Amino acid sequence: MEPLSVAYSPCPNDTFVFHALAHGLVPGAPPLDVTFADVDVTNTAAEHGEFDLVKVSYAALPWLLDKYELLPCGGALGRGCGPLLLVNDDRQDLTGATVAVPGDRTTAYLLFRLWAGERQPARVEVVPFHEIMPGVAAGRWDAGLVIHEARFTYQDHGLRSLVDLGEWWESDTGLPIPLGAILARRGKVDPVAATGWIRESVRAAWADPAASRSYVMAHAQEMDPAVQEQHIALYVNEFTAELGDEGYRAVDALLGRAAKAGFAPEVPSLRP
């Protein structure tokens, strides 16, 4: 079979989920040509239809659904896993602040904008994710918006969480946080078949977590195995195997609020 071009992040949850599929361990699945990239890169690449399967931010979906179909598995959605807004001082608000964010169409930035409302900072800069915590610690930016394993390591940089945007979202909506989605390119990938391949890859990872350990370790930015395990346990959950009704309601709520606030084009409900 012709290889499928696939892009996902080097983060432990993605390498854990895709290990079996990327290594030819899912019967009947095609080989993969894998590209590792931060989500801000994949969001932009997906706009141009560069990959057959791609991990993107849920916040980017309004600009991508003409070329891609949302798959009901493989992504990152859950509770207690939201982005954090970090500072290195005792400030209580963002008056006059410059904030570093990991992408202008990331779910983290959308949640930040929805939370901030009329209290938007003076300046926002899009920078590579790995630069945010060191930059805030050094005073390059007044605050930084972080995701993924930064939840477990920000205190090592002497930083403080000003707000947990996941906690804010959950308390405001009662719904889990839609972070990263898996999309299949229309006309190139059978979404039903792709859903089956990814679910089998997730099940294989859960059945034998040790099998993916070297793959996870080889690509993770945070090399502490304990942090990698925490990361996987938090971001790979029941919604990874099946979005389900609650997952789809969370996605519709996020995109509906984004459209109402004028941050994104309106899209119809994604629930099947």
C-alpha positions in Angstrom: 0.0 0.0 0.0 1.0 3.6 -0.6 2.3 5.3 2.6 0.1 7.9 4.2 1.8 11.2 5.2 1.1 11.8 8.9 2.0 14.7 11.2 1.8 14.7 14.9 3.8 16.2 17.8 6.8 14.6 19.5 4.9 14.8 22.8 4.5 11.5 24.8 0.8 11.3 24.3 1.1 11.4 20.5 4.0 9.0 20.2 2.3 6.6 22.7 -1.0 6.7 20.7 0.7 6.3 17.3 3.5 3.9 18.1 1.8 0.7 16.9 0.5 2.3 13.8 3.8 4.0 12.9 5.7 0.7 13.4 3.5 -1.4 11.2 1.9 -3.3 14.1 -1.8 -2.6 13.1 -3.0 -5.3 10.7 -4.3 -4.0 7.4 -3.1 -0.4 8.0 -0.9 1.3 5.4 2.7 2.3 6.2 3.1 5.9 7.6 5.5 8.6 6.5 5.7 10.5 9.8 6.6 14.1 10.4 7.1 15.4 13.9 6.0 19.0 14.4 4.6 21.3 17.1 0.9 22.0 16.8 1.3 25.5 15.5 3.2 24.1 12.5 0.6 21.3 11.8 -2.3 23.8 12.1 -0.7 25.8 9.3 0.3 22.8 7.2 -3.2 21.4 7.4 -4.6 24.7 5.9 -2.6 23.8 2.8 -3.7 20.1 2.8 -0.1 19.0 3.3 -0.8 15.7 5.2 -3.2 12.8 4.9 -3.6 12.4 8.6 -2.7 15.3 10.9 -2.9 16.3 14.6 -4.2 19.9 15.0 -5.8 22.1 17.6 -9.5 21.9 17.9 -9.5 25.7 17.7 -8.1 25.5 14.2 -11.0 23.3 12.9 -13.1 26.2 11.4 -10.4 26.8 8.8 -9.7 23.1 8.1 -13.0 21.3 7.6 -13.2 22.0 3.9 -10.2 19.8 3.4 -10.3 17.4 6.4 -12.8 15.3 8.4 -12.6 15.1 12.2 -11.9 11.5 13.4 -13.6 10.4 16.7 -10.4 9.1 18.2 -6.7 9.6 18.7 -6.8 13.2 19.9 -6.4 14.9 23.2 -9.5 15.9 25.2 -10.0 15.5 28.9 -10.3 17.0 32.4 -7.6 18.5 34.5 -5.4 18.9 31.5 -5.9 22.5 30.4 -3.3 25.2 29.5 -1.7 27.3 32.2 -0.9 31.0 32.1 2.5 31.4 33.9 4.2 34.4 35.4 7.5 34.9 37.2 6.3 37.6 39.6 3.3 38.4 41.8 1.2 40.1 39.2 -2.6 39.4 39.5 -3.6 40.6 36.0 -2.3 41.3 32.6 -2.4 45.0 32.5 0.3 46.2 30.1 1.7 42.7 29.8 3.4 40.9 26.9 2.2 37.3 26.7 4.0 34.5 24.8 1.6 31.9 23.3 2.4 28.7 21.3 0.2 29.5 18.3 -2.5 31.9 17.2 -4.9 29.1 16.3 -4.2 26.8 19.2 -6.9 25.8 21.7 -4.7 27.2 24.5 -4.8 30.7 22.9 -8.5 30.5 22.2 -9.2 29.5 25.8 -7.0 32.4 26.9 -8.9 34.9 24.7 -12.3 33.6 25.9 -11.1 33.8 29.6 -9.6 37.3 29.2 -12.6 38.9 27.6 -12.2 42.6 27.8 -8.9 42.2 29.8 -6.7 41.4 26.8 -3.0 42.0 27.3 -1.1 44.8 25.7 0.8 42.5 23.4 0.8 38.8 22.3 3.8 37.0 20.7 3.6 33.6 19.0 6.8 31.7 19.8 7.9 28.0 19.8 6.5 26.2 22.7 9.9 25.1 24.1 11.0 28.8 24.4 8.1 30.0 26.6 9.0 28.9 30.1 12.7 29.9 29.9 11.7 33.2 28.3 9.2 34.0 31.0 11.7 33.0 33.7 14.3 35.3 32.1 11.9 38.2 31.9 11.6 38.2 28.1 7.8 38.0 28.4 5.6 39.0 31.3 3.5 35.8 31.0 3.5 32.6 29.0 0.8 30.3 27.9 1.9 26.6 28.2 0.5 23.2 27.4 1.4 19.5 27.7 4.2 18.5 30.1 4.8 22.1 31.2 2.0 21.3 33.7 4.4 19.1 35.6 7.6 21.1 35.2 6.8 24.9 35.3 7.8 25.2 39.0 11.3 24.0 38.1 11.7 27.3 36.2 10.6 29.3 39.2 7.2 30.2 37.6 3.8 30.5 39.1 0.4 29.7 37.5 -1.8 32.8 37.3 -4.7 30.8 36.0 -5.5 27.2 35.0 -7.6 27.7 31.9 -8.7 24.1 32.0 -10.2 24.6 35.5 -11.8 27.8 34.3 -13.4 26.1 31.2 -14.6 23.1 33.2 -16.2 25.2 36.0 -17.8 27.5 33.4 -19.1 24.7 31.1 -19.0 21.5 33.0 -17.4 19.9 30.0 -14.0 18.4 29.3 -11.3 20.5 27.4 -10.9 19.9 23.7 -7.2 20.3 22.9 -6.0 18.3 20.0 -7.9 16.6 17.1 -7.0 14.0 14.5 -8.1 14.9 11.0 -8.3 12.8 7.8 -7.9 14.4 4.4 -11.1 14.3 2.4 -10.8 12.3 -0.8 -7.5 10.7 0.3 -8.2 8.8 3.5 -11.2 6.6 4.3 -12.2 8.1 7.7 -13.9 4.8 8.8 -10.8 2.8 8.1 -8.5 5.4 9.6 -10.6 5.5 12.8 -10.2 1.7 13.0 -6.4 1.8 12.6 -6.0 4.5 15.2 -8.2 2.8 17.7 -6.3 -0.4 17.3 -3.0 1.6 17.9 -4.5 3.1 21.1 -5.6 -0.3 22.3 -2.2 -1.8 21.6 -0.5 1.0 23.5 -2.7 0.4 26.5 -2.3 -3.4 26.3 1.5 -3.1 26.4 2.7 0.3 27.6 6.3 -0.8 27.7 6.4 -1.4 23.9 6.3 2.3 23.1 8.7 3.4 25.8 11.8 3.9 23.6 9.8 5.6 20.9 8.3 8.0 23.4 11.7 8.6 25.0 13.4 9.3 21.7 11.1 12.2 20.8 10.0 13.7 24.1 11.3 17.2 25.0 11.0 16.3 28.7 13.3 13.4 29.3 12.3 12.5 32.8 10.4 9.1 32.5 8.2 9.9 35.4 7.0 13.1 33.7 6.4 11.2 30.5 4.3 8.7 32.3 2.3 11.5 34.0 1.8 13.1 30.6 0.5 9.9 29.0 -1.8 9.1 31.9 -3.4 12.6 31.7 -3.8 13.1 28.0 -4.5 9.5 26.8 -7.9 8.6 28.3 -11.4 7.4 27.3 -11.8 10.3 24.9 -8.7 9.2 23.0 -10.5 6.0 22.1 -13.9 7.5 21.5 -15.0 11.2 21.6 -18.5 10.2 22.5 -21.5 12.5 23.1 -19.7 14.5 25.8 -16.6 14.9 23.7 -18.6 16.2 20.8 -20.6 18.6 23.0 -17.3 20.0 24.3 -16.0 20.6 20.8 -19.3 22.2 19.8 -19.2 24.4 22.9 -15.7 25.6 22.2 -16.2 26.4 18.5 -19.6 27.9 19.3 -18.1 30.3 21.8 -15.3 31.2 19.5 -17.7 32.1 16.7 -19.9 34.1 19.1 -16.9 36.1 20.3 -15.8 36.8 16.7 -12.6 34.7 17.0 -13.4 32.1 14.3 -15.9 31.4 11.5 -19.1 29.6 12.6 -19.2 25.9 11.9 -22.2 23.5 12.1 -22.3 20.9 14.9 -19.7 18.2 14.5 -21.7 15.6 16.3 -22.5 12.6 14.0 
